């Protein structure tokens, strides 16, 4: 169901320009922008989590050991394709 939101004039102008350049509607341009922003926020959080993990030497060593264990499960005898 459509919802109404308010955005500032500058954001509306940018959104209109993006929609025009990509040959999409304002709604589609906004949806794509929100999805891209959601990914950005997720990646920032992930980067922060890994930074915190890396700061704890014991936990980072555990992470590296787990990665090594997973890498060894790929020893299926097949060459990389």
Biopython code that builds the backbone (N, CA, C, O; Angstrom):
import numpy as np
from Bio.PDB.StructureBuilder import StructureBuilder

atoms = [
    (1, "UNK", "N", (0.852, -1.161, 0.000)),
    (1, "UNK", "CA", (0.000, 0.000, 0.000)),
    (1, "UNK", "C", (0.907, 1.237, 0.000)),
    (1, "UNK", "O", (1.835, 1.320, 0.805)),
    (2, "UNK", "N", (0.654, 2.171, -0.871)),
    (2, "UNK", "CA", (1.485, 3.383, -0.936)),
    (2, "UNK", "C", (1.403, 4.191, 0.354)),
    (2, "UNK", "O", (0.355, 4.285, 0.993)),
    (3, "UNK", "N", (2.535, 4.762, 0.708)),
    (3, "UNK", "CA", (2.626, 5.635, 1.871)),
    (3, "UNK", "C", (3.146, 6.985, 1.411)),
    (3, "UNK", "O", (3.839, 7.084, 0.399)),
    (4, "UNK", "N", (2.810, 8.009, 2.152)),
    (4, "UNK", "CA", (3.300, 9.346, 1.844)),
    (4, "UNK", "C", (4.406, 9.696, 2.820)),
    (4, "UNK", "O", (4.266, 9.515, 4.030)),
    (5, "UNK", "N", (5.510, 10.201, 2.281)),
    (5, "UNK", "CA", (6.599, 10.674, 3.125)),
    (5, "UNK", "C", (6.963, 12.081, 2.681)),
    (5, "UNK", "O", (6.686, 12.474, 1.548)),
    (6, "UNK", "N", (7.573, 12.821, 3.560)),
    (6, "UNK", "CA", (8.032, 14.165, 3.221)),
    (6, "UNK", "C", (9.549, 14.136, 3.133)),
    (6, "UNK", "O", (10.227, 13.594, 4.006)),
    (7, "UNK", "N", (10.070, 14.728, 2.062)),
    (7, "UNK", "CA", (11.510, 14.884, 1.931)),
    (7, "UNK", "C", (11.780, 16.340, 1.584)),
    (7, "UNK", "O", (10.914, 17.040, 1.059)),
    (8, "UNK", "N", (12.969, 16.773, 1.879)),
    (8, "UNK", "CA", (13.336, 18.159, 1.612)),
    (8, "UNK", "C", (13.444, 18.434, 0.116)),
    (8, "UNK", "O", (13.564, 17.509, -0.688)),
    (9, "UNK", "N", (13.400, 19.711, -0.248)),
    (9, "UNK", "CA", (13.460, 20.075, -1.663)),
    (9, "UNK", "C", (14.748, 19.629, -2.349)),
    (9, "UNK", "O", (14.719, 19.229, -3.513)),
    (10, "UNK", "N", (15.874, 19.692, -1.646)),
    (10, "UNK", "CA", (17.133, 19.264, -2.257)),
    (10, "UNK", "C", (17.107, 17.764, -2.547)),
    (10, "UNK", "O", (17.517, 17.324, -3.622)),
    (11, "UNK", "N", (16.624, 16.988, -1.584)),
    (11, "UNK", "CA", (16.531, 15.540, -1.781)),
    (11, "UNK", "C", (15.567, 15.223, -2.928)),
    (11, "UNK", "O", (15.828, 14.327, -3.731)),
    (12, "UNK", "N", (14.468, 15.948, -3.000)),
    (12, "UNK", "CA", (13.502, 15.729, -4.075)),
    (12, "UNK", "C", (14.124, 16.036, -5.431)),
    (12, "UNK", "O", (13.908, 15.310, -6.401)),
    (13, "UNK", "N", (14.887, 17.102, -5.492)),
    (13, "UNK", "CA", (15.555, 17.481, -6.735)),
    (13, "UNK", "C", (16.550, 16.409, -7.170)),
    (13, "UNK", "O", (16.606, 16.046, -8.345)),
    (14, "UNK", "N", (17.323, 15.912, -6.230)),
    (14, "UNK", "CA", (18.298, 14.860, -6.533)),
    (14, "UNK", "C", (17.580, 13.593, -6.966)),
    (14, "UNK", "O", (17.987, 12.943, -7.929)),
    (15, "UNK", "N", (16.525, 13.243, -6.265)),
    (15, "UNK", "CA", (15.759, 12.049, -6.593)),
    (15, "UNK", "C", (15.148, 12.161, -7.991)),
    (15, "UNK", "O", (15.144, 11.197, -8.757)),
    (16, "UNK", "N", (14.634, 13.343, -8.309)),
    (16, "UNK", "CA", (14.070, 13.576, -9.645)),
    (16, "UNK", "C", (15.141, 13.407, -10.716)),
    (16, "UNK", "O", (14.895, 12.802, -11.760)),
    (17, "UNK", "N", (16.312, 13.936, -10.455)),
    (17, "UNK", "CA", (17.423, 13.816, -11.408)),
    (17, "UNK", "C", (17.821, 12.348, -11.603)),
    (17, "UNK", "O", (18.049, 11.903, -12.728)),
    (18, "UNK", "N", (17.899, 11.614, -10.510)),
    (18, "UNK", "CA", (18.244, 10.193, -10.595)),
    (18, "UNK", "C", (17.178, 9.434, -11.385)),
    (18, "UNK", "O", (17.503, 8.621, -12.251)),
    (19, "UNK", "N", (15.923, 9.697, -11.087)),
    (19, "UNK", "CA", (14.834, 9.014, -11.794)),
    (19, "UNK", "C", (14.894, 9.314, -13.288)),
    (19, "UNK", "O", (14.696, 8.423, -14.114)),
    (20, "UNK", "N", (15.164, 10.544, -13.625)),
    (20, "UNK", "CA", (15.234, 10.933, -15.035)),
    (20, "UNK", "C", (16.415, 10.230, -15.719)),
    (20, "UNK", "O", (16.275, 9.698, -16.820)),
    (21, "UNK", "N", (17.568, 10.234, -15.060)),
    (21, "UNK", "CA", (18.763, 9.634, -15.648)),
    (21, "UNK", "C", (18.659, 8.118, -15.787)),
    (21, "UNK", "O", (19.246, 7.535, -16.699)),
    (22, "UNK", "N", (17.921, 7.487, -14.897)),
    (22, "UNK", "CA", (17.797, 6.028, -14.923)),
    (22, "UNK", "C", (16.505, 5.556, -15.576)),
    (22, "UNK", "O", (16.230, 4.358, -15.648)),
    (23, "UNK", "N", (15.715, 6.518, -16.052)),
    (23, "UNK", "CA", (14.439, 6.206, -16.723)),
    (23, "UNK", "C", (13.525, 5.367, -15.829)),
    (23, "UNK", "O", (12.932, 4.382, -16.268)),
    (24, "UNK", "N", (13.430, 5.783, -14.568)),
    (24, "UNK", "CA", (12.547, 5.113, -13.616)),
    (24, "UNK", "C", (11.616, 6.147, -12.990)),
    (24, "UNK", "O", (11.757, 7.351, -13.203)),
    (25, "UNK", "N", (10.686, 5.652, -12.229)),
    (25, "UNK", "CA", (9.782, 6.545, -11.508)),
    (25, "UNK", "C", (10.470, 7.053, -10.245)),
    (25, "UNK", "O", (11.487, 6.511, -9.813)),
    (26, "UNK", "N", (9.902, 8.093, -9.668)),
    (26, "UNK", "CA", (10.419, 8.586, -8.382)),
    (26, "UNK", "C", (10.331, 7.490, -7.322)),
    (26, "UNK", "O", (11.239, 7.335, -6.505)),
    (27, "UNK", "N", (9.251, 6.743, -7.337)),
    (27, "UNK", "CA", (9.062, 5.671, -6.360)),
    (27, "UNK", "C", (10.157, 4.625, -6.483)),
    (27, "UNK", "O", (10.725, 4.196, -5.479)),
    (28, "UNK", "N", (10.456, 4.210, -7.717)),
    (28, "UNK", "CA", (11.494, 3.210, -7.936)),
    (28, "UNK", "C", (12.864, 3.761, -7.543)),
    (28, "UNK", "O", (13.657, 3.061, -6.915)),
    (29, "UNK", "N", (13.141, 4.999, -7.906)),
    (29, "UNK", "CA", (14.426, 5.619, -7.551)),
    (29, "UNK", "C", (14.567, 5.691, -6.031)),
    (29, "UNK", "O", (15.640, 5.408, -5.499)),
    (30, "UNK", "N", (13.513, 6.059, -5.339)),
    (30, "UNK", "CA", (13.558, 6.134, -3.878)),
    (30, "UNK", "C", (13.741, 4.747, -3.267)),
    (30, "UNK", "O", (14.519, 4.582, -2.327)),
    (31, "UNK", "N", (13.039, 3.763, -3.788)),
    (31, "UNK", "CA", (13.176, 2.396, -3.274)),
    (31, "UNK", "C", (14.605, 1.896, -3.426)),
    (31, "UNK", "O", (15.153, 1.278, -2.514)),
    (32, "UNK", "N", (15.208, 2.165, -4.582)),
    (32, "UNK", "CA", (16.586, 1.739, -4.799)),
    (32, "UNK", "C", (17.541, 2.481, -3.866)),
    (32, "UNK", "O", (18.492, 1.894, -3.351)),
    (33, "UNK", "N", (17.289, 3.754, -3.651)),
    (33, "UNK", "CA", (18.133, 4.543, -2.758)),
    (33, "UNK", "C", (18.049, 4.019, -1.324)),
    (33, "UNK", "O", (19.062, 3.928, -0.632)),
    (34, "UNK", "N", (16.856, 3.683, -0.890)),
    (34, "UNK", "CA", (16.672, 3.159, 0.465)),
    (34, "UNK", "C", (17.373, 1.810, 0.603)),
    (34, "UNK", "O", (18.008, 1.544, 1.624)),
    (35, "UNK", "N", (17.265, 0.964, -0.407)),
    (35, "UNK", "CA", (17.936, -0.331, -0.381)),
    (35, "UNK", "C", (19.445, -0.157, -0.324)),
    (35, "UNK", "O", (20.120, -0.852, 0.436)),
    (36, "UNK", "N", (19.980, 0.758, -1.117)),
    (36, "UNK", "CA", (21.421, 1.016, -1.114)),
    (36, "UNK", "C", (21.866, 1.553, 0.241)),
    (36, "UNK", "O", (22.930, 1.177, 0.735)),
    (37, "UNK", "N", (21.074, 2.418, 0.841)),
    (37, "UNK", "CA", (21.417, 2.971, 2.146)),
    (37, "UNK", "C", (21.374, 1.888, 3.220)),
    (37, "UNK", "O", (22.210, 1.865, 4.123)),
    (38, "UNK", "N", (20.402, 0.999, 3.116)),
    (38, "UNK", "CA", (20.308, -0.101, 4.075)),
    (38, "UNK", "C", (21.564, -0.962, 4.000)),
    (38, "UNK", "O", (22.101, -1.360, 5.034)),
    (39, "UNK", "N", (22.041, -1.256, 2.784)),
    (39, "UNK", "CA", (23.275, -2.022, 2.615)),
    (39, "UNK", "C", (24.462, -1.276, 3.223)),
    (39, "UNK", "O", (25.308, -1.874, 3.888)),
    (40, "UNK", "N", (24.515, 0.031, 2.987)),
    (40, "UNK", "CA", (25.617, 0.849, 3.524)),
    (40, "UNK", "C", (25.634, 0.791, 5.051)),
    (40, "UNK", "O", (26.692, 0.609, 5.654)),
    (41, "UNK", "N", (24.477, 0.944, 5.670)),
    (41, "UNK", "CA", (24.384, 0.901, 7.128)),
    (41, "UNK", "C", (24.796, -0.479, 7.642)),
    (41, "UNK", "O", (25.505, -0.584, 8.643)),
    (42, "UNK", "N", (24.355, -1.530, 6.961)),
    (42, "UNK", "CA", (24.720, -2.891, 7.342)),
    (42, "UNK", "C", (26.233, -3.078, 7.270)),
    (42, "UNK", "O", (26.838, -3.616, 8.198)),
    (43, "UNK", "N", (26.842, -2.638, 6.175)),
    (43, "UNK", "CA", (28.280, -2.807, 5.996)),
    (43, "UNK", "C", (29.071, -1.996, 7.027)),
    (43, "UNK", "O", (30.114, -2.450, 7.498)),
    (44, "UNK", "N", (28.593, -0.815, 7.377)),
    (44, "UNK", "CA", (29.256, -0.025, 8.418)),
    (44, "UNK", "C", (29.204, -0.760, 9.750)),
    (44, "UNK", "O", (30.190, -0.797, 10.487)),
    (45, "UNK", "N", (28.065, -1.334, 10.050)),
    (45, "UNK", "CA", (27.932, -2.109, 11.286)),
    (45, "UNK", "C", (28.839, -3.322, 11.280)),
    (45, "UNK", "O", (29.468, -3.644, 12.288)),
    (46, "UNK", "N", (28.904, -3.994, 10.143)),
    (46, "UNK", "CA", (29.764, -5.163, 10.012)),
    (46, "UNK", "C", (31.225, -4.779, 10.187)),
    (46, "UNK", "O", (31.976, -5.470, 10.876)),
    (47, "UNK", "N", (31.628, -3.679, 9.564)),
    (47, "UNK", "CA", (33.003, -3.199, 9.697)),
    (47, "UNK", "C", (33.321, -2.877, 11.155)),
    (47, "UNK", "O", (34.410, -3.184, 11.639)),
    (48, "UNK", "N", (32.375, -2.261, 11.851)),
    (48, "UNK", "CA", (32.562, -1.960, 13.272)),
    (48, "UNK", "C", (32.691, -3.221, 14.102)),
    (48, "UNK", "O", (33.509, -3.292, 15.020)),
    (49, "UNK", "N", (31.879, -4.216, 13.775)),
    (49, "UNK", "CA", (31.950, -5.485, 14.499)),
    (49, "UNK", "C", (33.297, -6.164, 14.290)),
    (49, "UNK", "O", (33.890, -6.686, 15.234)),
    (50, "UNK", "N", (33.777, -6.154, 13.048)),
    (50, "UNK", "CA", (35.076, -6.773, 12.786)),
    (50, "UNK", "C", (36.212, -5.986, 13.433)),
    (50, "UNK", "O", (37.196, -6.575, 13.882)),
    (51, "UNK", "N", (36.085, -4.673, 13.485)),
    (51, "UNK", "CA", (37.107, -3.862, 14.162)),
    (51, "UNK", "C", (37.154, -4.206, 15.644)),
    (51, "UNK", "O", (38.233, -4.330, 16.223)),
    (52, "UNK", "N", (35.985, -4.359, 16.258)),
    (52, "UNK", "CA", (35.935, -4.730, 17.676)),
    (52, "UNK", "C", (36.507, -6.126, 17.889)),
    (52, "UNK", "O", (37.225, -6.367, 18.859)),
    (53, "UNK", "N", (36.189, -7.040, 16.986)),
    (53, "UNK", "CA", (36.717, -8.393, 17.083)),
    (53, "UNK", "C", (38.237, -8.388, 16.943)),
    (53, "UNK", "O", (38.938, -9.078, 17.683)),
    (54, "UNK", "N", (38.743, -7.602, 15.987)),
    (54, "UNK", "CA", (40.177, -7.524, 15.760)),
    (54, "UNK", "C", (40.929, -6.902, 16.926)),
    (54, "UNK", "O", (42.111, -7.182, 17.124)),
    (55, "UNK", "N", (40.256, -6.067, 17.692)),
    (55, "UNK", "CA", (40.891, -5.417, 18.844)),
    (55, "UNK", "C", (41.087, -6.388, 20.008)),
    (55, "UNK", "O", (41.924, -6.158, 20.880)),
    (56, "UNK", "N", (40.319, -7.463, 20.016)),
    (56, "UNK", "CA", (40.447, -8.493, 21.058)),
    (56, "UNK", "C", (41.299, -9.620, 20.474)),
    (56, "UNK", "O", (40.801, -10.447, 19.710)),
    (57, "UNK", "N", (42.569, -9.651, 20.831)),
    (57, "UNK", "CA", (43.516, -10.575, 20.201)),
    (57, "UNK", "C", (43.117, -12.044, 20.369)),
    (57, "UNK", "O", (43.303, -12.848, 19.456)),
    (58, "UNK", "N", (42.582, -12.382, 21.508)),
    (58, "UNK", "CA", (42.182, -13.773, 21.743)),
    (58, "UNK", "C", (41.004, -14.149, 20.847)),
    (58, "UNK", "O", (40.999, -15.211, 20.225)),
    (59, "UNK", "N", (40.020, -13.278, 20.788)),
    (59, "UNK", "CA", (38.851, -13.560, 19.942)),
    (59, "UNK", "C", (39.245, -13.558, 18.465)),
    (59, "UNK", "O", (38.729, -14.359, 17.686)),
    (60, "UNK", "N", (40.161, -12.659, 18.076)),
    (60, "UNK", "CA", (40.598, -12.614, 16.675)),
    (60, "UNK", "C", (41.332, -13.908, 16.307)),
    (60, "UNK", "O", (41.163, -14.423, 15.202)),
    (61, "UNK", "N", (42.143, -14.430, 17.226)),
    (61, "UNK", "CA", (42.841, -15.693, 16.981)),
    (61, "UNK", "C", (41.832, -16.827, 16.811)),
    (61, "UNK", "O", (42.012, -17.697, 15.959)),
    (62, "UNK", "N", (40.771, -16.818, 17.622)),
    (62, "UNK", "CA", (39.710, -17.827, 17.476)),
    (62, "UNK", "C", (39.043, -17.709, 16.105)),
    (62, "UNK", "O", (38.760, -18.720, 15.462)),
    (63, "UNK", "N", (38.797, -16.490, 15.665)),
    (63, "UNK", "CA", (38.182, -16.253, 14.350)),
    (63, "UNK", "C", (39.074, -16.793, 13.240)),
    (63, "UNK", "O", (38.595, -17.456, 12.320)),
    (64, "UNK", "N", (40.380, -16.508, 13.328)),
    (64, "UNK", "CA", (41.316, -16.982, 12.311)),
    (64, "UNK", "C", (41.383, -18.511, 12.297)),
    (64, "UNK", "O", (41.454, -19.120, 11.229)),
    (65, "UNK", "N", (41.363, -19.123, 13.467)),
    (65, "UNK", "CA", (41.384, -20.584, 13.560)),
    (65, "UNK", "C", (40.127, -21.179, 12.922)),
    (65, "UNK", "O", (40.194, -22.192, 12.225)),
    (66, "UNK", "N", (38.993, -20.545, 13.165)),
    (66, "UNK", "CA", (37.748, -21.044, 12.569)),
    (66, "UNK", "C", (37.781, -20.909, 11.049)),
    (66, "UNK", "O", (37.332, -21.806, 10.334)),
    (67, "UNK", "N", (38.308, -19.798, 10.559)),
    (67, "UNK", "CA", (38.431, -19.635, 9.103)),
    (67, "UNK", "C", (39.314, -20.720, 8.506)),
    (67, "UNK", "O", (38.988, -21.284, 7.462)),
    (68, "UNK", "N", (40.426, -21.014, 9.162)),
    (68, "UNK", "CA", (41.331, -22.043, 8.682)),
    (68, "UNK", "C", (40.628, -23.398, 8.636)),
    (68, "UNK", "O", (40.791, -24.163, 7.686)),
    (69, "UNK", "N", (39.852, -23.679, 9.664)),
    (69, "UNK", "CA", (39.111, -24.942, 9.698)),
    (69, "UNK", "C", (38.142, -25.032, 8.523)),
    (69, "UNK", "O", (38.011, -26.087, 7.903)),
    (70, "UNK", "N", (37.470, -23.938, 8.218)),
    (70, "UNK", "CA", (36.536, -23.939, 7.091)),
    (70, "UNK", "C", (37.267, -24.079, 5.763)),
    (70, "UNK", "O", (36.775, -24.748, 4.855)),
    (71, "UNK", "N", (38.441, -23.453, 5.638)),
    (71, "UNK", "CA", (39.213, -23.556, 4.401)),
    (71, "UNK", "C", (39.638, -24.993, 4.143)),
    (71, "UNK", "O", (39.704, -25.427, 2.993)),
    (72, "UNK", "N", (39.922, -25.716, 5.190)),
    (72, "UNK", "CA", (40.330, -27.112, 5.034)),
    (72, "UNK", "C", (39.190, -27.999, 4.573)),
    (72, "UNK", "O", (39.441, -29.069, 4.017)),
    (73, "UNK", "N", (37.956, -27.596, 4.782)),
    (73, "UNK", "CA", (36.824, -28.406, 4.318)),
    (73, "UNK", "C", (36.689, -28.361, 2.806)),
    (73, "UNK", "O", (35.940, -29.148, 2.228)),
    (74, "UNK", "N", (37.406, -27.447, 2.157)),
    (74, "UNK", "CA", (37.351, -27.339, 0.705)),
    (74, "UNK", "C", (38.325, -28.296, 0.037)),
    (74, "UNK", "O", (38.453, -28.280, -1.187)),
    (75, "UNK", "N", (39.004, -29.119, 0.797)),
    (75, "UNK", "CA", (39.966, -30.053, 0.239)),
    (75, "UNK", "C", (39.219, -31.265, -0.329)),
    (75, "UNK", "O", (39.342, -32.384, 0.170)),
    (76, "UNK", "N", (38.456, -31.012, -1.368)),
    (76, "UNK", "CA", (37.645, -32.065, -1.963)),
    (76, "UNK", "C", (38.344, -32.779, -3.122)),
    (76, "UNK", "O", (37.773, -33.656, -3.770)),
    (77, "UNK", "N", (39.598, -32.379, -3.363)),
    (77, "UNK", "CA", (40.348, -33.017, -4.435)),
    (77, "UNK", "C", (40.096, -32.432, -5.804)),
    (77, "UNK", "O", (40.722, -32.847, -6.780)),
    (78, "UNK", "N", (39.199, -31.485, -5.894)),
    (78, "UNK", "CA", (38.900, -30.860, -7.168)),
    (78, "UNK", "C", (39.698, -29.567, -7.288)),
    (78, "UNK", "O", (39.876, -28.839, -6.311)),
    (79, "UNK", "N", (40.164, -29.299, -8.470)),
    (79, "UNK", "CA", (40.885, -28.037, -8.691)),
    (79, "UNK", "C", (39.892, -26.900, -8.705)),
    (79, "UNK", "O", (38.719, -27.081, -9.032)),
    (80, "UNK", "N", (40.383, -25.711, -8.341)),
    (80, "UNK", "CA", (39.534, -24.525, -8.377)),
    (80, "UNK", "C", (39.070, -24.276, -9.811)),
    (80, "UNK", "O", (39.861, -24.353, -10.751)),
    (81, "UNK", "N", (37.823, -23.986, -9.963)),
    (81, "UNK", "CA", (37.276, -23.743, -11.302)),
    (81, "UNK", "C", (37.085, -22.292, -11.514)),
    (81, "UNK", "O", (36.633, -21.878, -12.582)),
]
sb = StructureBuilder()
sb.init_structure("model")
sb.init_model(0)
sb.init_chain("A")
sb.init_seg("    ")
for serial, (resi, resn, name, xyz) in enumerate(atoms, 1):
    if name == "N":
        sb.init_residue(resn, " ", resi, " ")
    sb.init_atom(name, np.array(xyz, "f"), 0.0, 1.0, " ", f" {name:<3s}", serial, name[0])
structure = sb.get_structure()
